[in-house]
Amino acid sequence: MSAAEVLQLFHSGIKNKVVASHNLNHASSRSHAIFTVTIETVDPSNLDNVVTSKLQLVDLAGSEKISATGTTGISAKESIDINKSLFVLRKVINRLSELSS
């Protein structure tokens, strides 16, 4: 895949991202997104020597206080769900860092 095709996929994802407006932000992310680019290179003199690299771009919906954002109804429920998911993600990252040290 070419760099232009990768950028086209990235921009397609950005265009399809769900956002909403509230008192603190006119375009607040309402979901999390991960865009992963995997690159493999092969040593021409030794085809068994393959190097794989990954670049991960992460867009997390922000933690929000309902009292500050002024959200109600479905948006308020989304804020609660976003905060819960960020809390769980924090626990996962902390646990992974404990395992790697």
PEKA-V226671 format. One record per residue. N is the residue number from 1. PHI is phi in degrees with one decimal (NA if undefined). PSI is psi in whole degrees, 0 to 359 (none if undefined). D_CENTER is the distance of its C-alpha to the mean C-alpha in whole Angstrom. Layout:
BEGIN
{{N,PHI,PSI,D_CENTER} {N,PHI,PSI,D_CENTER}}
END
This chain:
BEGIN
{{1,NA,139,22} {2,-82.7,164,22} {3,-60.3,321,20} {4,-63.1,320,21} {5,-67.3,321,20} {6,-62.6,313,16} {7,-62.3,324,16} {8,-63.3,317,17} {9,-63.6,317,15} {10,-60.1,311,12} {11,-65.5,327,14} {12,-62.8,318,14} {13,-63.2,318,11} {14,-60.8,317,11} {15,-65.0,330,14} {16,-93.4,1,13} {17,-65.8,138,11} {18,-86.5,123,12} {19,-130.4,159,14} {20,-145.1,159,17} {21,-100.8,143,19} {22,-150.4,185,21} {23,-60.7,334,23} {24,-101.6,343,21} {25,-154.9,128,18} {26,-80.6,345,19} {27,-141.3,70,16} {28,-84.1,127,14} {29,-61.6,134,10} {30,-108.3,9,11} {31,-155.4,167,8} {32,-97.0,151,5} {33,-142.5,142,3} {34,-128.8,129,4} {35,-118.6,117,7} {36,-111.9,129,10} {37,-113.3,122,13} {38,-111.0,128,16} {39,-121.9,130,19} {40,-118.5,136,22} {41,-123.0,145,26} {42,-121.7,133,29} {43,-73.9,116,32} {44,-60.2,333,35} {45,-84.3,346,38} {46,-146.9,92,36} {47,-64.1,345,34} {48,-79.9,348,33} {49,-91.5,94,31} {50,-112.8,129,28} {51,-111.1,127,25} {52,-115.1,132,21} {53,-127.2,147,18} {54,-127.8,138,14} {55,-118.9,124,12} {56,-118.8,122,8} {57,-101.4,124,6} {58,-119.5,129,3} {59,-118.6,109,3} {60,-100.1,138,5} {61,-63.7,144,8} {62,-79.2,151,11} {63,-69.4,136,14} {64,-135.3,139,17} {65,-95.0,120,20} {66,-58.6,324,22} {67,-64.5,329,25} {68,-84.2,327,24} {69,-84.2,336,22} {70,74.6,18,25} {71,-75.6,151,23} {72,-140.3,167,25} {73,61.1,228,25} {74,-61.9,321,22} {75,-63.6,323,20} {76,-65.6,318,21} {77,-63.8,319,20} {78,-58.5,317,16} {79,-60.9,318,16} {80,-63.3,315,18} {81,-64.6,320,15} {82,-60.9,313,12} {83,-62.4,320,14} {84,-62.8,316,15} {85,-67.1,323,12} {86,-66.9,323,11} {87,-63.0,315,15} {88,-65.6,318,14} {89,-60.2,318,11} {90,-59.1,317,13} {91,-62.9,319,16} {92,-64.0,313,15} {93,-63.0,317,14} {94,-61.2,317,17} {95,-66.2,316,19} {96,-61.8,321,18} {97,-68.7,327,19} {98,-65.7,320,22} {99,-69.9,330,22} {100,-85.1,349,22} {101,-98.7,none,24}}
END
